[in-house]
């Protein structure tokens, strides 16, 4: 049986230096290779023209670059682009380009499928096949950035880890991908332009604080009431609102980054003024702003989006009490690219 080649992007800079030294190559070549991989996003060793042909051939014998490819693309009437990305082992994940007048946002996936089973989310009805590695997350950003340049002649400005999967259950690879995206030796994006969204894994939120991350954190809250949240997000049974409040305050104390609560308003479930009051009370426990999100129906669930007047009353209740509120209108609904709809149906 032929042994699969190691993806060279799994090697650190120091590991690259050691590998080169063992073969009599100068140490500075490691930085050149690293730059080709993470700054210039090379997809083959042949592209690395600052290296000698023998060295490129040697690397090709020992390593692979397991770059993803775009399997399919769908274009929404509102400009949103959903891509199905094919991984080296044939799995598919989805990523989305969300254009706006003042920003270009990439929504990227961190896992193939998801293990959390949130009842309103299409990905939650899939099994989790595996975690994505750092290179596969990075590749989504690169591909979506190229789409923004091609279609809108505009650079990518923001990245949200809100696609398929729970980022904090793929902690090491997510953190490594952000390092390559933000490092001057990589894409050089500001970490403040990156938001990682979690369903709420308290111990990993604390770890983010201990690691003093510089990116932004969003919590998919959707109910400020344990009984209701348990019904739609089983993860809450082991990560109660009290535990999350403690973890989020630890994160805030360590990083100074205010948290965003994402709150999908479901008709006749969590859209009453009593629900708004519970959410307001929770924002007093944790320094946070609130993104109210329209629900995007999926075939697997019976939820419906709330009515416009109820949404306005809900948002107004919070605003009148000093909460910073944004109402996020759905993008890409017509191609199943909106929040909660990613499930490889395209």
N, C-alpha and C positions, 0 to 999 in steps of 0.2 A: 504494500500500500504506500502510495506517495504521500510524504509528510507535507502538510500545508505550510506555506511560508508564513513567517511571522510578519504582521503589519508593522512596518518600520516606525509608524507613528505611535506605537506603543512604547518605544524606547525614549528614555529621557535624554537630555543633552549629555549628561555624564556617561550614560550607557553607550551613546553613539561614539563619544570620544574613546572609550575603552575598546569598542569594537574596531575602530579605525586604527588605534595604536597597535593592537594585536596584529594588524596587517601592514604595519609600517607606514601608515598614512599620517600626515600632519594633523595635530589636534584642531587647528582652526577650520578644517574641513567640516567638522561637526556642526559648527555654527552656520556654515554655508548651507549644509543639508537641512538643518532646522529651519532656516529662512525659506528655503524652497518649499518645504512642507507646510509651514504655518503662516508665512507672510505672503508668499506668492501662490499658495494653494496648488502646488504641482500635483498632477495626477499620474505621472509616470517618471521614471528615472531619466528617460531620454530628454525630458524638458530641462534637466538640471545642467544647463550648458556651461556653467562656470566650473564644472568638475570635469576631470579627464574622462575620456571614453572608457578606459579600462576600469576606473573606479565605478562608473555608472553601471558597467556590465557586471562587476563584482556584486554590487548592491542588488542588482536585478536577480542574480543567482540565489541570493540569500533571503531577500525580503520581498514583500508585496506592499502596495499602497491600496488598501481596501476601500477605495472611494465609492460613494453611492452614485447612482445614475437616476435621471428623471424618467420614470416609467410612463407617467401620464400627467397631463395638466388640464385643469378646467378653469374657465374664465367666467367670473360672475358679471352680471349687468352693472354692478357698482364698482368694477375694477379689481375686485379681490381675485387672487390667483391661488388655487389649491393644487399642490403637487403631490403625487404619489411617488415616493422615492424608493428605488429598489436597492436593497443592501446586498453585500457580496454573497450572503448565504441565501438569497432569494426572498427573504422577508420584505414586507412593505411597511413603510411608515408615511405619515402625511405631514406636510408643512404648508403654511399659508403666508402669502404676502398680502398685507392689509394696507392699501394706500389711503392717505388723507392729504389735505391741502398743506399741512404743516409737518408731516412726518411720513416715513415709510417703515412699517413694522413687520418683522419676521416673527411668526409664531411657530416654534419648533417642538418636536417630540423628543422625549427622553427614554422611552421604552417602546418595545413592540408589544402593543396591547397594554393592559393595566390589571393590577391585582386588587383594586380597591372596591369595585362594584357599586359605585355611586349610581343610584337608580335613575337619575335624569340624564346620564351621560352615555353616549353611544359606545365610547371606548370601554366603559365600565362593563359592558356586556361581552367583551372579548376576553380571552385568556391572556395572561402576560406570558409572552414567549421568551423574551430575554431583555436585558438592559442594552441600551445603545452604548457604544464606547465613545470616548471623547471626540475621536475623529469623525464619527458618523453624525454627531450633533453639530460639530464645526462645519461639516460639509453642507448641512441644511442651510446654515447661515450664509455660506458662500454662494450656494445656488440661488437662494432667494434674493440676495444682494444683486446678483447678476440679472435676475428678472426685473428688479426695480430699475436698474440702469437701462436695460433694453426697452422695457415697456413705457417707463415714465421719465427716462433720462434724469433720474434722481438717485442720490445715494441712500443706502439703508441707514436709518437713524435710530431705530429701537429694536430690541429683541425681547420677546416674552416666551418663557418656558411654560407654555400653556397648551401644548399640543397633546399627543397621546402619552399616557403614563404619568406616574407620580415622581417628580424630579428628586425628592428627598429620599426615595427608596433606591435611587441610583446616584448616591451622594458623590462618591469619588469621581466618577466619570463626568457628572455635571460640573463639579468644581474645576476639573481639569479642562473641560471645554471652555469654561468662562475664562480661565487663565490664558488659553490660546487666543481667545477672541479679544481680550482686553490688553494683553501684553504688548509692549513696543516691539517685541520679537515676533508678534503675531499680527492680528488685524488692527490692534491699537484702538479699539472702541472704548468709550468711557463706560465704566461699570454702572454709573448712574443711569445709563440708557438701557440697562438690562433689568428685567423683572422675573423673578422665579416665583411661580405659583404653586402652593401646596394645599392639599386637602386637610392638612393638619396633623403632622407627626411631631408631637411635642418634644421628644428627646432630640430629634434632628434639628428642630428650630433652635433649641438651646445650643446645639453644636455650631450652627451658623453664627450665633452670637459669639461663642468662644473663639471661632475662627476669624471674627471681626471682618466679615465680608463687607464689601462696599456696594454691592448691587442691591436692588430693592426687593422687598418680599411682599407677596400678596397671599392672603388666606382665603380660600374658597369657603365662605362661611355659610351663607344661604339660610341659616336659622340661628337666632341667638337664644336658643331654647334646646336643652339637651334631648328632650323627648322627641321633638320634631326632627332635630338633626340626626338622631339615631335612625329614624325611619328612612331618611334619604341618603345618609352617608354612614354606613356601618363602621367606618374607622373611628367615628365619634365615641363608640362604646368603650374603646380603650384610650381615647384621647379626648376627655370631656372638656367642656368649655372652661372650667376652672383650671385644668391642666394647661390648656392652650393659652389662657390669659397669663399664667405664670411664665410659660415659655416665651411668649411674645414680649412681655415686659423685660425679660432677661435679654432677648435679642435687641430691643430698643436701647436698653441701658448700655450694652456693649458696642453698638454700632451707631446710635443716634439717628437711625433711619426709621421714619414713621412708616407704619404698616398700612397696606391697603386691604380693606375687607371687600371681597367680591360677593355680591348678593343677588342671586337670580330670583326674580319675583314670579312665583307660581300662582296661578289663579286659585283663590279660595284655600290656599295652604299656608303661605307665609307673607301675605300682602295686606294684612289688616293694620289698623293703627296700633293695636296691641302688639303686633309683631314689630312694628316700627319703634314702639317704646322699648321693647326688649333689646333691639339693636342699638338704640340710643344709649341705654344703660350699659351695654357692653363696650361701646366706644368710650365711655367714661373710665373703664377699667384699663383700656389699652389705647395709647395714642395712635389714632388711625383715621384715615379718610375712607369713604365708602364709594365703591363703584356699583351702581344698581344696573343689572344686566337684564335685557330682554331674554325670555326663554325661547330656545329654538327647538321645536318639537322633533322627536325621533320616533321611529316606528315601535320601538320596544317599550315605550312608557306612555302613560295616559295623561301626563302633565300638560297644562296649557299655559300660555303666557297670560299675565294679568291684564285687566282692562286698562286703557290709557288713563282714565280719570283716577282709578285706584293707585296707579303708579305715581301720578302727579301728587296725590295726597300723601302717599308714603314718603316721597322725596321731600315734599314741602314740610312735613312734620320734622324730619331730621334737620333740614336747613334752618328752620325757625329756632332750633335749639343749638345752633352753632356748629353743626357737623358739616365738614366739607364733603359735598356730594357731587358725583358725576353720574349722569344717566347714559349708559353705553348702548347705543343702537346697534343692532346686529348687522354684521357685514357678511356677504357671501352665503346667505341662506339658500339661494337658488341652486347652489352647487354643493350643499351640505358641507360648507367650509366654516360655518359659524361656530361659536362657542358651544362645546358639548356634542358636536355632530361628527367628529372625525372617527371614521371606522373602516377606512379602506373600501368604501363602496364605489368610489369613482373608477 
